[in-house]
């Protein structure tokens, strides 16, 4: 131990005791240790806290600490009491959960040079004893995954640079079937991280059991499909889940856009996974507010949402306030996406029917799209040729995504499940099956 700089140890224990031989080896001083990773591969099993005699308390150079999967440390551990950490990553600290968050703030206050903080199911949820605020001026990244109230209390108790990268994942508990008040309360704590946002990606899940709204943002205008489609590339990520009993309608999306001041975005990437077409369909109120949007990245079902906005029946004129004695004049609703010039279509099953709707939408005077990119879709070559007669610039990768043609999960019947991007709620991905060659008369 006397010469080690980096130490990674994983063990598999299905009891509450840390293996004694492991502790024997870790009882010696480690004067040069800079990075320590400990993980119990036994899964959710929680071990007893690591002993206070760890490394004999002599770890003066330790700056990176990661402890995951049920391995526990006490509040008095030398790992957090006798170090100057710059990176602290903790997961499943079940022994901490019943304590006050002040205990955690005491720890964080000791690390003014902390750059990276990751806490997963490790934020205390006991009574809060004070309204203190701990400053972490050097923080460049914070990731929280825990109970909603715990995450909000911690964010409220920390002063961190608005330029820090944020990742927040939590389950909401809406009251009386209305998620909006709960969601608004959570979003209020992350508003500074969305300041001057230029690009937004939303992944929406609406199925029989759960709703999910995942929002990513960038401070610059992103037009690269690979970046727009990545679930982890943004500077800010907030991921909310709640019971399907509370609605996931267009009003929820509108409230999010209002609270986070997303009206000025210039690029949008959207993906939807829905059960029996229950996702928010009429996006016209939002599209009318996005007056500066120039690039739309439509993944799967989001393409239909985009197209339907342009071919839906006209909305009634809006009444304008006037003198009481006068009849109220009316005005037409503002145009949809007046600055939109580039449409990127990704992983969509463009059937003949959808293709006709697409041509109709792109021909409407309101649609100003000049460039269409088609990536990893099922689409007929003849349709692409027809599209080139409508849009000046059509780019197609020439590949067919056979995965889109496979039957849905065994519990999805009648083709009711619509999947885009192959994303699931745990960010798992299915590698698309891409092939060149004929498909319904393609070259």
C-alpha positions in Angstrom: 0.0 0.0 0.0 2.9 2.4 0.7 3.5 3.0 -3.1 0.0 2.7 -4.6 -1.5 5.7 -6.4 -4.7 4.2 -7.8 -6.7 1.4 -6.2 -9.9 -0.2 -7.5 -11.4 -3.0 -5.5 -14.7 -4.9 -6.2 -16.0 -7.8 -4.2 -19.1 -9.9 -4.1 -20.6 -10.3 -0.7 -24.2 -11.3 0.1 -23.8 -10.7 3.8 -23.6 -7.5 5.8 -19.9 -8.0 6.6 -17.0 -6.8 4.5 -14.6 -9.7 3.9 -12.0 -9.7 6.7 -9.0 -10.4 4.4 -9.9 -7.4 2.4 -9.9 -5.2 5.5 -6.5 -6.6 6.5 -4.9 -5.5 3.3 -6.5 -2.1 3.5 -5.4 -1.4 7.1 -1.9 -0.2 6.1 -1.1 3.5 5.5 -1.4 4.7 1.9 0.6 7.9 1.8 0.6 8.1 -2.1 -3.0 7.0 -2.7 -4.8 9.5 -5.0 -7.8 7.6 -6.4 -9.9 4.9 -4.6 -12.8 2.9 -6.1 -14.8 0.5 -3.9 -17.8 -1.5 -5.0 -19.8 -4.5 -3.6 -20.8 -6.5 -6.7 -23.4 -8.3 -4.5 -25.8 -5.6 -5.8 -28.2 -3.9 -3.5 -26.9 -5.7 -0.4 -25.7 -3.2 2.1 -22.6 -4.0 4.1 -21.6 -2.7 7.5 -19.6 0.6 7.3 -16.0 0.2 6.4 -13.9 0.4 9.6 -12.4 3.7 10.8 -9.0 2.0 10.7 -9.0 2.0 6.9 -5.5 2.8 5.7 -4.7 3.6 9.3 -6.3 7.0 8.6 -3.2 8.0 6.6 -4.4 8.9 3.1 -3.2 12.6 2.7 -3.2 12.6 -1.1 -6.6 11.1 -1.8 -8.5 13.3 -4.1 -10.8 10.9 -6.0 -13.3 8.7 -4.1 -15.9 6.4 -5.5 -18.0 4.0 -3.4 -20.9 2.2 -5.0 -23.4 -0.7 -4.7 -23.9 -1.1 -1.0 -20.4 -0.6 0.3 -20.9 1.8 3.2 -18.8 4.4 5.0 -19.7 6.2 8.2 -19.7 10.0 8.7 -16.5 9.7 10.7 -14.6 7.7 8.1 -11.1 9.0 7.3 -12.0 8.8 3.6 -14.1 11.9 4.0 -12.7 13.4 7.2 -8.9 13.4 6.5 -8.9 14.1 2.7 -9.1 17.0 0.3 -11.4 15.5 -2.3 -11.9 16.9 -5.8 -14.1 14.0 -7.0 -16.7 12.4 -4.8 -19.0 9.7 -6.2 -21.3 7.7 -3.9 -24.0 5.2 -4.5 -26.5 3.4 -2.3 -25.4 4.9 1.0 -28.3 3.4 2.9 -26.8 4.1 6.3 -27.0 7.8 5.6 -30.6 8.0 4.5 -32.3 8.5 7.9 -29.9 11.3 8.9 -30.3 15.0 8.5 -28.9 16.5 5.3 -26.8 18.7 7.5 -24.5 15.7 8.0 -23.9 15.6 4.2 -23.4 19.4 4.1 -20.8 19.1 6.8 -18.9 16.7 4.6 -19.2 18.8 1.4 -18.1 21.9 3.3 -14.8 20.3 3.8 -14.1 20.1 0.1 -14.0 23.7 -1.4 -11.9 22.3 -4.3 -14.6 19.7 -5.2 -15.0 19.5 -9.0 -17.3 16.5 -9.5 -20.1 15.3 -7.2 -22.2 12.3 -7.9 -24.8 11.0 -5.4 -27.1 8.1 -6.2 -29.6 7.1 -3.5 -27.2 8.6 -1.0 -28.9 11.9 0.0 -30.1 11.9 3.7 -33.9 12.5 4.0 -34.1 13.0 7.7 -35.3 16.4 9.2 -33.3 19.4 8.1 -31.8 21.2 11.0 -30.8 24.5 9.4 -31.1 26.7 6.3 -27.4 26.8 5.6 -25.9 27.1 2.2 -22.6 25.4 1.3 -20.5 27.0 -1.4 -18.7 24.7 -3.9 -17.1 27.3 -6.2 -14.9 24.8 -8.1 -17.7 22.4 -9.0 -17.8 21.6 -12.7 -20.3 18.7 -12.6 -23.1 17.5 -10.3 -25.2 14.4 -10.7 -28.1 13.5 -8.4 -30.4 10.5 -8.6 -32.6 10.2 -5.6 -36.0 11.0 -4.0 -37.4 14.2 -5.3 -37.6 16.0 -1.9 -34.0 15.0 -1.1 -32.6 16.3 -4.4 -34.5 19.6 -4.1 -33.3 20.2 -0.5 -29.7 19.5 -1.5 -29.8 21.7 -4.5 -31.3 24.5 -2.4 -28.5 24.0 0.1 -25.6 24.3 -2.4 -24.2 27.3 -4.1 -22.5 26.2 -7.3 -21.5 27.9 -10.5 -24.3 28.0 -13.1 -21.8 26.8 -15.7 -21.5 23.4 -13.9 -22.8 20.4 -15.8 -26.0 19.1 -14.1 -27.6 15.7 -14.2 -30.8 15.2 -12.2 -32.9 12.0 -12.1 -35.8 11.7 -9.8 -39.3 10.3 -9.4 -42.1 12.8 -8.8 -45.1 12.2 -6.5 -47.9 14.4 -8.0 -50.8 15.3 -5.8 -54.5 14.9 -6.9 -53.5 13.6 -10.3 -51.8 16.9 -11.4 -48.1 16.7 -12.0 -47.7 20.4 -12.9 -47.2 21.9 -9.3 -44.7 19.2 -8.4 -42.9 19.5 -11.6 -42.8 23.3 -11.4 -41.3 23.1 -7.9 -38.5 20.8 -9.1 -37.8 22.9 -12.2 -37.5 26.0 -10.1 -34.3 24.7 -8.7 -32.6 24.0 -12.1 -33.7 27.2 -14.0 -30.2 28.7 -13.7 -28.7 25.8 -15.6 -31.0 26.5 -18.5 -30.1 30.1 -18.9 -29.4 31.2 -22.5 -30.3 27.7 -23.8 -30.0 27.4 -27.6 -30.6 23.7 -28.1 -33.0 21.3 -26.3 -33.6 17.6 -26.6 -36.8 16.1 -25.0 -37.4 12.4 -24.7 -41.0 11.6 -23.7 -42.3 8.3 -22.5 -46.0 7.7 -22.1 -47.1 4.1 -21.4 -49.6 2.2 -19.3 -47.6 2.5 -16.0 -45.2 5.5 -16.0 -44.6 8.9 -17.6 -41.1 10.1 -18.2 -39.9 13.5 -19.4 -36.1 13.8 -20.1 -34.8 17.2 -21.0 -31.3 18.0 -22.2 -29.9 21.4 -23.0 -26.9 23.1 -24.6 -25.8 26.7 -24.5 -24.9 26.6 -28.2 -26.9 25.8 -31.4 -26.3 22.1 -32.2 -27.0 20.9 -35.7 -25.0 17.7 -35.6 -27.3 14.7 -35.7 -24.9 12.5 -33.7 -24.8 15.0 -30.9 -28.5 15.8 -30.9 -29.3 12.1 -30.7 -27.0 11.3 -27.8 -28.7 10.8 -24.4 -25.6 12.0 -22.5 -23.8 14.7 -24.5 -25.6 17.8 -23.1 -24.5 20.3 -20.5 -27.7 19.9 -18.5 -29.9 16.9 -18.1 -33.1 16.6 -16.0 -35.0 13.3 -16.0 -38.4 13.2 -14.3 -40.7 10.1 -13.9 -44.1 9.9 -12.4 -47.1 7.6 -12.3 -49.2 7.3 -15.4 -52.3 8.3 -13.3 -51.1 11.9 -13.6 -51.5 13.3 -17.1 -48.7 13.7 -19.6 -50.4 16.2 -22.0 -49.3 19.2 -24.0 -50.0 21.4 -21.1 -47.2 19.8 -19.2 -44.8 20.4 -22.1 -45.9 24.0 -22.3 -45.4 24.6 -18.6 -41.8 23.2 -18.9 -41.0 25.5 -21.8 -42.4 28.5 -19.9 -40.6 27.8 -16.6 -37.2 27.1 -18.3 -37.7 30.0 -20.8 -37.2 27.8 -23.9 -38.9 30.2 -26.3 -35.6 31.4 -27.7 -34.2 28.0 -28.7 -32.7 27.5 -32.2 -32.5 23.7 -32.4 -34.7 21.0 -31.0 -34.4 17.2 -30.9 -37.4 15.2 -29.9 -38.2 11.5 -29.3 -41.4 9.8 -28.1 -42.2 6.4 -26.8 -45.9 5.9 -26.3 -48.5 3.3 -25.7 -51.6 3.4 -27.8 -50.8 6.8 -29.1 -51.3 8.5 -25.7 -48.5 11.0 -26.1 -49.1 14.7 -26.4 -50.1 15.2 -30.1 -51.0 18.8 -30.8 -47.8 20.8 -30.5 -49.0 23.9 -32.3 -49.0 26.1 -29.2 -45.4 25.3 -28.6 -44.3 25.5 -32.2 -45.8 29.0 -32.4 -43.6 30.2 -29.6 -40.4 28.8 -31.1 -40.0 31.7 -33.5 -36.2 31.3 -33.7 -36.0 27.5 -34.2 -34.0 26.8 -37.3 -33.3 23.0 -36.9 -35.7 20.2 -35.9 -34.4 16.7 -35.2 -37.5 14.5 -35.3 -36.9 11.0 -34.0 -39.5 8.3 -34.8 -43.0 9.3 -33.7 -41.9 13.0 -33.3 -41.9 13.2 -37.1 -45.7 12.6 -37.1 -46.2 15.2 -34.4 -44.3 17.7 -36.5 -46.2 16.9 -39.7 -49.6 16.9 -38.0 -49.0 20.5 -36.8 -48.9 21.7 -40.4 -51.9 19.8 -41.8 -54.2 20.0 -38.7 -57.5 22.0 -39.1 -57.0 25.7 -38.8 -57.3 27.2 -35.3 -60.0 29.7 -34.7 -59.0 33.4 -34.8 -57.9 34.9 -31.5 -60.0 37.8 -30.0 -58.1 41.0 -29.3 -59.1 43.3 -26.4 -61.1 46.4 -27.4 -63.4 49.0 -26.0 -66.5 47.7 -24.3 -68.8 49.3 -26.8 -66.9 47.8 -29.8 -67.1 44.4 -31.2 -63.9 42.4 -30.4 -61.7 42.2 -33.5 -59.8 39.0 -34.2 -56.4 38.1 -35.5 -55.0 34.9 -36.9 -52.6 32.8 -34.8 -48.9 33.4 -35.3 -47.2 31.1 -37.8 -45.7 27.8 -36.9 -41.9 27.6 -36.7 -41.3 30.6 -39.0 -37.5 30.2 -38.9 -37.3 26.5 -39.5 -35.1 25.6 -42.4 -33.6 22.1 -41.6 -35.6 19.0 -40.8 -33.5 16.0 -39.6 -35.5 12.7 -39.7 -34.0 9.9 -37.6 -35.1 6.3 -37.1 -38.6 6.7 -38.5 -40.7 4.1 -40.3 -41.9 6.3 -43.3 -44.8 4.3 -44.6 -46.6 5.3 -47.8 -49.3 7.0 -45.7 -46.8 8.9 -43.6 -44.9 9.8 -46.8 -48.1 11.4 -48.3 -48.6 13.4 -45.1 -45.0 14.5 -45.2 -45.3 15.7 -48.8 -48.5 17.6 -47.9 -47.0 19.2 -44.9 -43.8 20.3 -46.7 -45.9 21.9 -49.5 -47.9 24.1 -47.2 -47.0 27.8 -47.5 -46.4 27.9 -43.8 -43.6 25.3 -43.9 -40.3 27.0 -44.9 -38.0 23.9 -44.7 -35.2 24.0 -47.2 -33.1 20.9 -46.1 -34.3 17.4 -45.2 -31.9 14.8 -43.8 -33.0 11.2 -43.6 -31.0 8.9 -41.3 -31.5 5.2 -40.4 -35.1 5.1 -41.6 -37.3 2.7 -43.5 -38.2 4.7 -46.6 -38.7 4.0 -50.3 -36.2 5.3 -52.8 -39.0 6.6 -55.0 -40.3 8.7 -52.1 -36.9 10.3 -51.7 -36.9 11.2 -55.4 -40.4 12.8 -55.0 -39.2 14.7 -51.9 -36.4 16.2 -54.0 -39.0 17.9 -56.2 -40.5 19.6 -53.1 -37.5 20.5 -51.0 -34.3 22.0 -52.5 -31.9 19.9 -50.5 -32.6 16.3 -49.6 -29.9 14.2 -48.0 -30.4 10.4 -47.5 -27.9 7.9 -46.1 -29.3 5.2 -48.4 -29.7 2.7 -45.5 -32.7 0.8 -44.3 -33.3 0.3 -40.6 -34.8 -3.2 -40.5 -35.2 -3.0 -36.7 -38.1 -0.7 -37.2 -40.1 -3.4 -39.0 -39.8 -6.0 -36.3 -42.9 -6.8 -34.2 -43.1 -4.9 -30.9 -42.8 -6.4 -27.4 -45.1 -9.3 -26.6 -47.3 -7.1 -24.5 -47.8 -4.6 -27.3 -50.7 -5.7 -29.5 -52.2 -4.4 -32.7 -49.2 -2.3 -33.5 -50.1 0.1 -30.7 -46.6 0.5 -29.4 -44.7 3.3 -31.0 -40.9 3.3 -30.3 -38.4 5.8 -31.4 -34.7 5.8 -30.9 -34.8 2.5 -29.2 -34.4 4.3 -25.9 -35.8 2.8 -22.7 -36.1 4.4 -19.3 -32.8 3.0 -18.3 -31.1 4.4 -21.4 -30.6 1.0 -22.9 -30.2 1.0 -26.6 -30.7 -1.6 -29.3 -28.2 -1.5 -32.0 -30.1 -0.7 -35.3 -29.8 -3.2 -38.1 -28.8 -1.2 -41.1 -28.5 -2.6 -44.5 -28.0 -1.4 -48.1 -30.1 -2.9 -50.8 -33.6 -3.2 -52.3 -36.7 -2.4 -50.2 -40.0 -2.0 -52.1 -38.3 -1.3 -55.4 -35.3 0.7 -54.0 -32.1 0.8 -56.0 
